[in-house]
Amino acid sequence: GMRDTTFEFQRFVDEQYRRLTPGERVRLCTEMFDAARRLVESSLPPQLSGIERKRWIAERFYGREFANRVFPAAAAAPGERCPADRAVRAPLPSATGSPGA
């Protein structure tokens, strides 16, 4: 696979993880999961109902089949895309400051 980290830096990171206690590792994983969930939640439109929001979050983390089984009342139709995927977003400005350059 593709690697964007030097061997030396990867060795450094691995050593830092090895120095953590099991409790620190669990805390770190929990914090990373919480951050990922906040990112997914922030991508969803605010008008979704509570059950729809939970269902789309479940799909993002665990897949459509699981989400539809857990939230049958808000099950997605075959081929239905997540509302966040349908949102039209403006292109980011380029480094030169002009959009789309």
C-alpha positions in Angstrom: 0.0 0.0 0.0 0.9 3.6 -0.2 2.9 5.1 2.6 3.1 8.8 3.3 5.1 8.5 6.5 8.9 7.9 6.7 10.1 4.7 8.3 11.8 6.7 11.1 8.7 8.7 12.0 6.5 5.5 11.9 9.0 3.9 14.3 8.7 6.9 16.6 4.9 6.8 16.6 4.8 3.1 17.2 7.1 3.5 20.2 4.9 6.3 21.6 1.9 4.0 21.4 3.8 1.1 23.1 4.6 3.4 26.0 0.9 4.1 26.7 -0.9 2.1 29.4 -3.9 0.0 28.3 -6.2 2.7 29.9 -4.5 5.4 27.9 -4.9 3.4 24.7 -8.6 2.9 25.4 -9.0 6.7 26.1 -7.2 7.6 22.9 -9.3 5.2 20.8 -12.5 6.6 22.5 -11.4 10.2 21.8 -10.7 9.3 18.1 -14.1 7.6 17.7 -15.9 10.6 19.3 -14.1 13.0 16.9 -15.1 10.8 13.9 -18.7 10.8 15.1 -18.7 14.6 15.4 -17.4 14.9 11.9 -20.1 12.6 10.5 -22.8 14.4 12.5 -21.6 17.8 11.3 -22.0 16.6 7.7 -25.7 15.7 8.1 -28.4 18.3 7.4 -30.1 19.8 10.5 -33.6 19.0 9.3 -33.2 15.3 9.8 -35.3 13.7 12.6 -33.5 12.2 15.5 -34.1 8.6 14.2 -33.0 9.6 10.7 -29.8 11.2 12.1 -29.0 8.1 14.1 -29.7 5.8 11.1 -27.4 7.8 8.8 -24.6 7.9 11.5 -25.0 4.1 11.9 -24.7 3.6 8.1 -21.5 5.7 7.9 -19.9 3.6 10.6 -21.3 0.2 10.1 -22.8 0.0 6.6 -26.3 0.2 5.1 -27.4 -3.4 5.9 -26.7 -3.0 9.6 -28.3 0.5 9.7 -31.5 -0.6 8.0 -31.8 -3.6 10.4 -31.3 -1.5 13.5 -33.4 1.5 12.3 -36.1 -0.2 10.1 -38.5 2.8 10.4 -35.9 5.0 8.8 -34.4 2.4 6.4 -32.8 3.8 3.2 -34.3 2.7 -0.1 -32.0 0.8 -2.5 -29.7 3.4 -4.2 -30.7 6.2 -1.8 -27.7 8.4 -1.0 -27.0 10.0 2.3 -28.3 13.6 2.5 -24.8 14.8 3.2 -23.6 13.2 0.0 -26.4 15.0 -2.0 -25.5 18.4 -0.6 -24.1 20.8 -3.2 -20.9 22.4 -1.9 -19.0 25.3 -3.4 -15.5 24.4 -4.6 -12.7 25.3 -2.3 -10.5 28.2 -3.4 -7.1 27.2 -4.8 -3.8 28.4 -3.3 -3.9 31.3 -5.7 -7.2 32.4 -4.2 -9.4 31.9 -7.3 -12.1 29.2 -7.1 -11.5 26.1 -9.1 -8.0 27.1 -10.4 
